[in-house]
Amino acid sequence: MKKDLSPDERKEIILKQIGDSGRVLANVAAAQFGVSEDSIRRDLRELADLGLVKRFHGGATRMSSGRRNFQQRADEKMPERKLLATAAASRIPDKSTMLLDSSTTVLEFVRAMPNGLEVSIMTGTPEIASAALDRDNGEVILIGGTLNPSTRSTVGASALAVIQSSRFDVCVLGACAIDADLVLRAESYDDAYLKTAMGAACTEIIVLATSDKLFKQANFAIGPVSMITTLFTDDGADESIVQRIRDEGVEVVVVERA
């Protein structure tokens, strides 16, 4: 393993290891990264302070609460998510090719697409594919792979290969978080690497993020906020945060809540 990693890179790998195996030992991680145990303990302390891991003497383990499942996420902030979804759906041009992630807000986006809009959609989420078929807006392609029970979307090498071999006009992503360093983040490693690949496969990237997702922390980096073409959020967003994102060259559409 590369030894000269930054603390953030190191912490990201530590989070993945904890997610995969359930725990990390400080002495083992120190040898793995070629740093002192004090450095690893500091990494673990910072991750624990963010609520991402639980520390114990000599290491850290995953949080016992687990990730929220798809239905739990679908039930949260429904009015705000529907507003963002409707605003974004109204901007999609006819004949577009679209790549959609597993976000519950993206599910609302599909449900909000105008009747008569002819598009081609690819997604790894059966619920989103089914909703797109119900709208009868055009071709729907479901990406194959192993279904992740949390996101209810396909993951793994086969799903990644399909995405990387394709090109689309528009990618629509839901945001788990945009952190204080203006990095777009996801809660799971599988979700993060697929969102990264989706963004790279598209000309335009649309992100849907309710205001509570701004300046929030999540486990895994997707990419800098500057990768986004247009961000849709609600008017609960702090104006200074919105301006910082705009300063990165992102179009920010602030949707007024009823």
WODAPE-V482297 format. One record per run of one state. SS is the DSSP state (~ for helix, > for strand, _ for the rest). FROM is the first residue (numbers start at 1). LEN is the number of residues. Records with the same first field share a line. If there is no record, write none. Layout:
SS = FROM-LEN + FROM-LEN
This chain:
_ = 1-6 + 22-1 + 34-3 + 50-3 + 57-2 + 63-7 + 75-3 + 90-7 + 101-3 + 112-8 + 124-1 + 136-4 + 143-3 + 149-4 + 156-1 + 165-3 + 175-2 + 179-4 + 187-2 + 201-1 + 209-2 + 215-5 + 228-2 + 235-4 + 248-3 + 256-3
~ = 7-15 + 26-8 + 37-13 + 70-5 + 78-12 + 104-8 + 126-10 + 157-8 + 189-12 + 211-3 + 225-3 + 239-9
> = 23-3 + 53-4 + 59-4 + 97-4 + 120-4 + 125-1 + 140-3 + 146-3 + 153-3 + 168-7 + 177-2 + 183-4 + 202-7 + 214-1 + 220-5 + 230-5 + 251-5
